[in-house]
Amino acid sequence: MARGENMIRQRLFRYAVYRNMFLSFVLLTAAMIALVTVVLFTMFSWSTAKEVGKISESMLKQNSAVSSVIRDQIYNVGNLLLSDKEIVNALLDKKADPLKQYGVFGTLNRIQSTYPFIHSIGIYNGSNNTYLNTKGITKEQEKELLEEINSKNTTYFHLFPRRISVASSPSRSEDVLTFVLLPSYYSPLSSKGAIVINMSTSTIQELIGGYRNEAVDSLYVIDDHGTIITHSDRARFMEDISQESYVQSILSSTSESGYFTRSIDGSKSIVTYVKSKDMNWTFISVSQYQNLLFNMQTLRTTALILALACFVVSIFLSIWLTHHAYNPIRHLLEKMIPLPKMKENRRQINEFAILDTTYAEMTERMRSMESEASVAREAQVLQLLSGGDETAFRRLARDGKGPFFLAAALLLDSQDGSPGGEDGELQSYSCAAVARAAQQMLEPEGAWVAAVGEGVVAVILPIKQNRPPIRVTGMLEELQGEMLRTLRVSVTVGIGTAAQTYEELRESFDYAQSCFRQRFFEGKGRLFHCDPVVAAEKERSDAQYPDKREKRIIEAIKLQQRDKLEKEIDLWIKEIRDYNYHEVMFFMNQFIGGLYKQLNVHTVKSRESAELFLGFTRRITRFQTLQETADALKELALRLCSLSEESGAVRHAEVVDFIQMYVRKHYARPDMSLEQVAGEVKLSRSYVGKLFKAHCELSFNDYLNAVRLEKARELLVSTEESVQSISEKVGILNTTYFYTLFKKHYQISPAQFRSQHAIETKKAQ
């Protein structure tokens, strides 16, 4: 036993890990014991307070029945008095007859003796200004009450808590609740008559005091104004406590009963209340929180003793746990440091530092070995795919897990369209990271992974069937997602065909790389499966260049129609989307050449347009997707619009001016047409028509007809020639058509125009 204690003491003072483990166990158990003790004590006290609150609420609900009893008794006394003829005559008597008053006095004493809870009864007759009271209280002593009665005649029942003087000893006073009944509210009695019934507050206190228990510190009743009606402390009678926060909470509450905790006079207390249904009374009980548990101190002491006992047990338990948990570390430490050296070294030992140093050395050696193995494997993959001998393939076939092999290619999608990206070092790091992640993920499947080119990682995977397993496809998709989340690198994956020979494996890798062309059409970061048959059929497709769409794009550039230009480019891209990559690249170069030729860039003074074309042709092979190409085409076309807008506007104005002059000069030619004019300016018919309408806001034919009609009107006025002759002279051989045009333009026929002009000329002379 002593030896074990010495061993534990030695380990505590010498070994840092052992000491930390022991202290951690002790602190953990101590914290758990304290937490459990506090939580259980809190829950117990809370549940006790809850039960006390419910009990107090139930008690107060029973107390609230007292108000109903008192109210009913007061009504009974009032009805009994009003059924007595002498009382009614006393209320109606306009003269103060002593004999009648004596009879009334006897009746009141008899009724009072029947109800012991009544302190005194009084009759007030306002007609003769007399007041009778069984206790001998005079009218002068009740002056304030009688004035209050005269001012309140709206209801039958009134309550006034007050102090009254004792008739036999004026220096003494009694606390009473005065109930005033006004018979005139229900009967034809005098409106100045009243029955006054005084009840001692001690009677009410005796009625509700029987429900008190040791947990309740105070039990009292307040009215709806916050004034105390009855209280165990007589000095607090009629005290206004409406400003107390807990009273305000009770009065403002819509609930008929309830309980809550509140700090009252510096002590945490539980407040319970019940509102009477028959009277405007609220019954309240206040109990200090610390008195709810009668054995609170005993409970606290017991809980503390139990906690300390548990803590002592936890110390022994911590020693046992530390001893058994430390054994693996001790055995590992003894293997790293010989036992004689540990005994010779008497100073304190930090096991973590020793383990960390040893692990770092082992990791460095393993990393060196792993690096050498990785370099060797990459060299084998490069040799296997670059066209060397079949030695590497035979080794792969010997070590492989299946008769078939699958080649896959992983391509890093750059951001700027270049194969390697702008930052070559970053590209190299990303490529190495992708290769390492692929190796770690596919290593259980027997995969060989190596970076074989700029941004390209090759994967050779042995498989048991002649088609890619679904789990391998899932792993590659998971690799894509992981690279995108961690490195923000998009990776496109191409999967080749199953192979059994060395040549088939190389073809499989070529097929996998050919999948990257699909990325051009479908976007980056995808996984593609190669199908050689479909690819061959697509390569043999008959490509037809959309030259009509190209003409519309050129027209839109010339006419500065930017919205139409973007729409036409989208349609042009849509028409070439179904062709293969090489055909799309051919169409792209043909399109750029057509733009360069049609827009006459070489004749423009500024070299900026030519530089735009040159820059686009340099970047055309670097676009990774068709969408990137379409966006670049739109940017090029819009910049060409901006550059040629000013010079084009001048040239367009010159073309339109030439056409107008040509029409005014040759309007008489019947064969005058838009085609003829377009030939004169060496532009297409449709382009000239749109250009002319854009500048003149009317079509070429409308302008030609306007010029011809203007000349015809001049001839009608200046000559006597026939309308048919004039129509032919202005180039319109069809006279009927001439009539129609003239009337439509001037709202009058040629003959009417000539006659009207002649009449106006005579009038002017």
Secondary structure as GFF3:
##gff-version 3
##sequence-region A 1 765
A	DSSP	alpha_helix	2	14	.	.	.	ID=ss1
A	DSSP	alpha_helix	16	82	.	.	.	ID=ss2
A	DSSP	alpha_helix	85	92	.	.	.	ID=ss3
A	DSSP	alpha_helix	98	114	.	.	.	ID=ss4
A	DSSP	beta_strand	118	125	.	.	.	ID=ss5
A	DSSP	beta_strand	130	133	.	.	.	ID=ss6
A	DSSP	alpha_helix	143	151	.	.	.	ID=ss7
A	DSSP	beta_strand	157	165	.	.	.	ID=ss8
A	DSSP	beta_strand	173	181	.	.	.	ID=ss9
A	DSSP	three_ten_helix	183	185	.	.	.	ID=ss10
A	DSSP	beta_strand	193	200	.	.	.	ID=ss11
A	DSSP	alpha_helix	201	209	.	.	.	ID=ss12
A	DSSP	beta_strand	218	223	.	.	.	ID=ss13
A	DSSP	beta_strand	228	231	.	.	.	ID=ss14
A	DSSP	three_ten_helix	234	236	.	.	.	ID=ss15
A	DSSP	alpha_helix	245	252	.	.	.	ID=ss16
A	DSSP	beta_strand	257	264	.	.	.	ID=ss17
A	DSSP	beta_strand	267	275	.	.	.	ID=ss18
A	DSSP	beta_strand	281	288	.	.	.	ID=ss19
A	DSSP	three_ten_helix	289	291	.	.	.	ID=ss20
A	DSSP	alpha_helix	296	336	.	.	.	ID=ss21
A	DSSP	alpha_helix	339	344	.	.	.	ID=ss22
A	DSSP	alpha_helix	351	385	.	.	.	ID=ss23
A	DSSP	alpha_helix	391	399	.	.	.	ID=ss24
A	DSSP	beta_strand	404	413	.	.	.	ID=ss25
A	DSSP	alpha_helix	424	442	.	.	.	ID=ss26
A	DSSP	three_ten_helix	443	445	.	.	.	ID=ss27
A	DSSP	beta_strand	448	453	.	.	.	ID=ss28
A	DSSP	beta_strand	456	463	.	.	.	ID=ss29
A	DSSP	alpha_helix	470	486	.	.	.	ID=ss30
A	DSSP	beta_strand	490	499	.	.	.	ID=ss31
A	DSSP	alpha_helix	502	514	.	.	.	ID=ss32
A	DSSP	alpha_helix	516	522	.	.	.	ID=ss33
A	DSSP	beta_strand	527	529	.	.	.	ID=ss34
A	DSSP	alpha_helix	532	539	.	.	.	ID=ss35
A	DSSP	alpha_helix	547	558	.	.	.	ID=ss36
A	DSSP	alpha_helix	562	576	.	.	.	ID=ss37
A	DSSP	alpha_helix	581	598	.	.	.	ID=ss38
A	DSSP	three_ten_helix	601	603	.	.	.	ID=ss39
A	DSSP	alpha_helix	608	619	.	.	.	ID=ss40
A	DSSP	three_ten_helix	620	622	.	.	.	ID=ss41
A	DSSP	alpha_helix	626	666	.	.	.	ID=ss42
A	DSSP	alpha_helix	674	681	.	.	.	ID=ss43
A	DSSP	alpha_helix	685	696	.	.	.	ID=ss44
A	DSSP	alpha_helix	700	718	.	.	.	ID=ss45
A	DSSP	alpha_helix	723	729	.	.	.	ID=ss46
A	DSSP	alpha_helix	735	746	.	.	.	ID=ss47
A	DSSP	alpha_helix	750	764	.	.	.	ID=ss48
###
